[in-house]
């Protein structure tokens, strides 16, 4: 199965779908050009409302991970290959900010680690909670 939804999870179903697909796109188990199931088809497979899948797809498209080609469907987008590049750019901006603020390396890393831990406690790629 492409993704799964845990109905007992406090993470909303659309976020479980979005994060699971994003993880598979980013680790390249869903390569560029892969056709995704239709909104209705995936919703039926998962037993959830089509609007839930539509929201997940919309957020993935806004992030540049997928592209919708009208009636042809939704596909893993080529711009998804730029995810790591975008993260590197954000890291460079953060490093510049840390330098301007006069923080040392250890404190800067501790701040990032805390932020990542906080986010991970909220949502993890498979949609579960730690």
Secondary structure, DSSP 4 states (H G I P E B T S, - for coil): ------TTSSS-HHHHHHHHHHHHHHTTSS-TTPBPPPHHHHHHHHTS-HHHHHHHHHHHHHTTSEEE-GGG-EEE-GGGGGHHHHHHHHHHHHHHHHHHHT--HHHHHHHHHHHHHHHHHH--TTS---
